[in-house]
Amino acid sequence: MTSLRDRWAAGNETLGFWLSVPGFVAAEIAARQPVDYVCIDTQHGVIDYQASASMIQAIELAGGTPIVRVPWNEPGIIGKSLDAGAHGVIVPMVNTREQAEAVVRSARYAPEGSRSWGPVMAGMRHTDNREWAGANIAVIPMIETAEAISNLDEILSVPGIDAIYVGPADLAISLGLGPSGNEGNPLFDDALSTIIDGCHRHGVVPGIHSTGTLTPLRREQGFRMITVTSDALALRAGYASELAAARSGSGSSDAPGGSLY
């Protein structure tokens, strides 16, 4: 399995899915699609630790790359998520260099960091988990406030950061805008450009939350880690599409898919 870090080092784009609903079956279904990562959201999603551990197992079973968005910048949950087998962590609301340094310390073993040893799940999957973690774990702070942008160069210069991840809704709110519909607003667009330019200066991969239809724009803007949809969005869209087709009166026996059974 090629790690996110290796893909980024080769200059490749990475596309992923986002999971906010607990369940190992849906996690495996997502990971069996041709995506580069599947992120388990334990911040705003309704996923607890035990559920996230089983979802990590399911994603790995399907040959995918599981990463976790942790609830906060706190060493206990960062280490615990990595011990469960996550291949990387997205850490919210990182606004200063000191907070970015704390992320790296929590995610890296000594001497680069201070992660505690105890890879109960991850250790079963790698002969030398310390060596594997050093080479493969992706450390991804979130840039999602005006304060973070004002400290951008200091954050991006922290050794051990592989990528950053933009939370567009929180970023927009911190700029005095609404949480969505801000494409084309100069204030929002300039903030994204500032982030991408900073990433280029420091050799850090820019990532962002997106949708399938918005992804071409994000790619054009320069983002290289792009989450194209979430389970909740895909589920709603799938239900709406199937219901619309059922009520249209113009079905066809040649339609793809068929019944689950």
C-alpha positions in Angstrom: 0.0 0.0 0.0 1.4 3.4 -1.0 1.1 5.9 1.8 -0.2 9.4 1.5 3.2 10.8 2.2 4.7 8.7 -0.7 1.9 9.9 -3.0 2.5 13.5 -2.1 6.3 13.1 -2.4 5.7 11.9 -6.0 3.7 15.0 -6.7 0.4 13.2 -6.9 -3.1 14.4 -6.2 -5.0 12.5 -3.5 -8.8 12.3 -3.4 -10.8 11.0 -0.5 -14.1 10.3 1.3 -15.3 11.5 4.7 -17.2 9.4 7.2 -19.3 11.0 9.9 -21.8 8.1 10.5 -20.6 5.1 12.6 -20.4 1.7 11.0 -17.8 -0.6 9.7 -19.9 -1.8 6.7 -20.2 1.7 5.2 -16.5 2.2 5.9 -15.6 -0.8 3.9 -17.9 0.2 1.1 -16.2 3.6 0.9 -12.7 2.2 1.0 -13.5 -0.2 -1.9 -13.9 2.8 -4.2 -10.8 4.0 -6.0 -9.9 6.8 -3.5 -6.6 7.6 -1.8 -7.9 7.9 1.7 -11.0 7.6 3.9 -11.3 10.0 6.8 -13.2 9.0 9.9 -14.5 12.2 11.6 -14.5 11.9 15.4 -14.9 15.7 15.8 -18.3 16.6 14.3 -19.3 13.1 13.3 -21.2 10.8 15.7 -18.4 8.3 15.9 -16.9 7.2 19.2 -13.5 5.6 19.7 -14.6 2.0 19.6 -16.5 2.6 16.4 -13.6 4.4 14.8 -11.3 1.5 15.6 -13.6 -1.0 13.9 -14.0 1.4 10.9 -10.2 1.6 10.6 -10.1 -2.2 10.5 -12.7 -2.3 7.7 -10.9 0.4 5.6 -7.6 -1.5 5.9 -9.4 -4.8 5.1 -10.6 -3.2 1.9 -7.1 -2.1 1.0 -7.7 1.6 1.8 -5.9 4.2 3.8 -7.7 5.2 7.0 -7.1 8.6 8.6 -8.9 10.2 11.5 -10.0 13.7 12.3 -9.6 13.9 16.0 -11.9 16.0 18.2 -9.2 18.5 19.3 -5.5 19.2 19.5 -4.9 16.9 22.5 -2.2 14.3 22.8 -4.3 11.5 24.3 -6.8 11.2 21.5 -4.2 11.8 18.8 -2.0 9.0 20.1 -5.0 6.7 20.7 -6.3 7.2 17.2 -2.9 6.3 15.8 -2.7 3.3 18.2 -6.0 2.1 16.6 -4.3 2.0 13.3 -5.0 5.4 11.6 -2.4 6.3 9.0 -2.7 9.9 9.7 -4.5 12.5 11.8 -6.3 15.7 10.9 -6.3 18.1 13.8 -8.8 21.0 14.0 -8.3 24.6 14.9 -4.5 24.9 14.8 -3.9 28.7 14.9 -0.3 29.2 16.1 3.1 27.8 15.7 3.0 26.5 19.2 -0.2 24.6 18.5 1.3 23.1 15.3 4.3 22.0 17.3 2.0 20.3 19.8 0.3 18.3 16.9 3.7 17.0 15.7 4.8 16.1 19.2 1.6 14.1 19.8 1.8 12.2 16.4 5.6 11.4 16.3 7.7 9.1 18.4 10.9 10.5 20.0 13.1 12.1 19.1 10.8 14.0 16.7 7.9 14.0 19.2 6.6 12.5 22.4 4.0 10.0 21.3 3.6 7.4 24.0 4.3 3.8 23.0 1.4 1.4 23.0 0.2 0.6 19.4 -2.3 -2.1 20.5 -4.0 -2.3 17.1 -1.5 -0.8 14.8 1.3 -2.9 16.2 -0.4 -6.1 15.0 -0.2 -4.8 11.4 3.4 -3.8 11.1 6.5 -5.7 12.1 8.2 -2.5 13.4 5.4 0.0 14.2 7.9 2.7 15.3 9.7 2.5 11.9 6.5 2.3 10.0 4.9 5.2 11.8 8.0 7.4 11.2 7.8 6.7 7.5 4.1 6.7 6.9 2.0 8.6 9.4 0.6 11.8 7.9 0.4 14.8 10.2 -2.3 17.3 9.0 -3.2 20.4 11.1 -6.3 22.3 10.0 -6.1 25.9 8.9 -9.6 27.3 9.3 -9.4 30.7 10.9 -8.2 34.2 10.2 -5.8 33.9 13.1 -4.3 30.8 11.5 -3.8 32.7 8.2 -2.1 35.5 10.1 0.3 32.9 11.5 0.5 30.8 8.4 4.3 31.0 7.7 5.1 30.1 11.3 2.7 27.2 11.3 3.9 25.8 7.9 7.5 26.0 8.9 7.1 23.5 11.7 9.1 20.4 11.0 7.1 17.2 10.7 3.9 18.7 9.1 3.0 16.9 5.9 -0.1 18.7 4.8 -2.7 21.2 6.1 -6.4 20.8 5.7 -8.7 23.8 5.2 -12.1 23.7 6.9 -13.9 26.1 4.5 -17.0 26.6 6.6 -15.1 27.6 9.8 -12.6 29.7 7.7 -15.5 31.6 6.1 -17.2 32.2 9.5 -14.0 33.5 10.9 -13.8 36.0 8.0 -17.3 37.2 8.8 -19.0 35.3 6.0 -21.7 32.5 6.0 -20.6 28.9 6.2 -21.2 28.1 2.5 -21.7 29.6 -0.9 -18.6 31.8 -0.8 -17.0 30.8 -4.1 -16.2 34.0 -6.0 -16.2 36.2 -2.8 -12.8 38.0 -3.0 -12.3 37.8 0.8 -12.7 34.0 0.8 -10.9 33.4 -2.5 -7.9 35.5 -1.3 -7.7 33.5 1.9 -7.5 30.3 -0.1 -4.9 31.7 -2.4 -2.8 32.9 0.6 -2.9 29.4 2.1 -2.0 27.7 -1.2 0.9 30.1 -1.7 2.2 29.5 1.8 2.0 25.7 1.2 4.1 26.1 -1.9 6.7 28.2 -0.1 7.1 25.6 2.6 6.7 22.4 0.7 3.4 21.4 2.5 0.5 19.8 0.7 -2.7 21.9 0.7 -5.9 20.0 1.5 -9.5 21.0 1.7 -13.1 19.7 2.1 -15.0 19.8 -1.1 -17.7 18.1 -3.2 -17.5 16.3 -6.5 -18.7 19.2 -8.5 -16.5 21.7 -6.7 -13.3 19.5 -7.0 -12.2 20.7 -10.5 -12.1 24.3 -9.1 -10.2 23.2 -6.0 -7.7 21.3 -8.2 -7.3 24.4 -10.4 -6.7 26.5 -7.3 -3.8 24.2 -6.3 -5.2 21.8 -3.7 -3.7 18.3 -3.8 -5.6 16.6 -1.0 -9.3 16.9 -1.7 -12.2 15.3 0.1 -14.9 14.8 -2.6 -17.9 13.8 -0.6 -19.1 12.5 2.8 -21.2 9.5 3.7 -24.1 11.7 4.8 -24.0 13.8 1.6 -23.8 10.7 -0.6 -26.6 8.9 1.3 -28.9 11.9 0.9 -28.0 12.3 -2.7 -28.5 8.6 -3.4 -31.9 8.4 -1.7 -33.1 11.6 -3.5 -31.9 10.3 -6.9 -33.5 6.9 -6.5 -36.8 8.4 -5.2 -36.8 10.9 -8.1 -36.3 8.0 -10.6 -39.0 5.9 -8.9 -41.5 8.8 -9.3 -40.5 9.8 -12.8 -42.5 7.2 -14.6 -39.8 6.7 -17.2 -37.8 3.8 -15.8 -35.9 1.3 -17.9 -35.0 -2.4 -17.5 -31.6 -1.4 -18.8 -30.9 0.8 -15.8 -27.6 -0.1 -14.0 -27.4 -1.3 -10.5 -30.2 -3.7 -9.7 -31.4 -4.9 -6.3 -29.0 -5.6 -3.5 -30.6 -9.1 -3.2 
